[in-house]
Amino acid sequence: MESEARNSTEAALLHYKEGLGSFTEKMPALAEHYNAFTQECFKEGSLSKREKQLIALGISLYSQDEYCIIYHTKGCLDQGCSEEEILESIGVSAAFGGGASMSQAVTLVQESMEELRQLKQ
């Protein structure tokens, strides 16, 4: 690892970045196309970037993808989403994903929001 992680959220983000870097070295064309596709999906359009991050967080919770939960929690905060907006998005996800979505939300999302706030200080 290039740098020392200051908390578990930063460690997960660094681990994902390292894995993506390794994959990109081995499969550059595929990674380039995937990155272009996701950049296109998340650019400003009829839906704002912040709305897209809230949607992505909800889907991440529903699919139980811990790396994406952390990544899109950060994306929500980076796009200026309030804690209330994030928690409301969690509620919608829990309406579909039940206890599994809610358990990730009340643990991982809340922990990530707190740790990301600490990193900004």
N, C-alpha and C positions, 0 to 999 in steps of 0.2 A: 504494500500500500504506500502510495506517495506521501500522504500526510496522515497524521494521527487524528482520528475522529474524536470529537469532543463529547458526543453522546450517541445513543443507539440509532437515532434518526439519521444523523450525519453518517454513521457507519454504514447503514443500509444504502443510503444514496451513493456513497463512495463505492460500495461493493457492486451496485448496479452499474455505475459508470465504468468500473474496471472490467466487468463482464462484457459490457457492450463494446468497450475498446478491443478486447480480445477477439470477440466475434467479428468486429469490423475488420481486423487484420486478416482473419481467416476467410471472410466472405465479404469483400469490399463492395462488390456490385449489389448484392442482396441488401446489405446494410444501407447503401446509398439510396436505393429505391424505397426501402422501408422508411428511412428518415424523411425522404421527400414526401412520401404519402402522409405520414403523421404530421409533418409541418403544415401541409395543405389542410388537413382535417382540423387543426387547432388554430388556424389563422382567423383573424377578424372577418366576419361575414354577416349574414342575417342574424346569427347568434354571436354574441360578444365572446371574447376569449375567456372572460370570467364565467359566463354561462356554460361554456364548453368544459371548463375545468370542474365545475360543480356536477355536470352530467358524468364526466369521467370518474370523479370520486364515487358517485353513486354506483356506477357500473363496477368499479373496482371493489367496492364493499360487497356488492351482490355476488361477484365472482370469487371473492375471498383471496384476491391477489395482493399479498402484503406489500410487495415492492411498489405496485401501482397505487395502493392506498396511500403510502407515504409520499410517493412522487406527486400525486394529484392533490393531496393535502397541501403540500408545498406550493403546487401550481395555483390552488385556490387563494392561498395567502399572498403569493406573488402578484396575483391579479386583483388584489384588494378586497377579496371577500371577507366579510365580517364573520366572527365566530357564530353568530346567530344564523347567518346564511348557510354556513357549513353544517351546523346542527340541523337545520331544516332539511337540507339535502339528505342528511343521514336518515331522518325520519321517513322520507319518501323511499329511500333504499330499503329500510327496514320493513316498510309496508309490503314489499315484494319478497325480500330475502329473510324476513323473520328474525329469529334469535341469532342466527349466524352472522347476519349483517350487523345487527345491533351490538353483538359482543365485540366485533372488530372496531366498531365506532366508539364505544365507550372505553375502549382500552387504547388501541393503536392510534386512532385519529386524535383523540384528546392528548395522548402522550406526545405525538408528533407535533401538534400545534404548540404545546408548551416548549418542547425542545427547540423548535424552529424560532420561536420568539427569543429564547435564550441566546441562540446563535447570532441574532441581529444586534444584541446588546454589546 
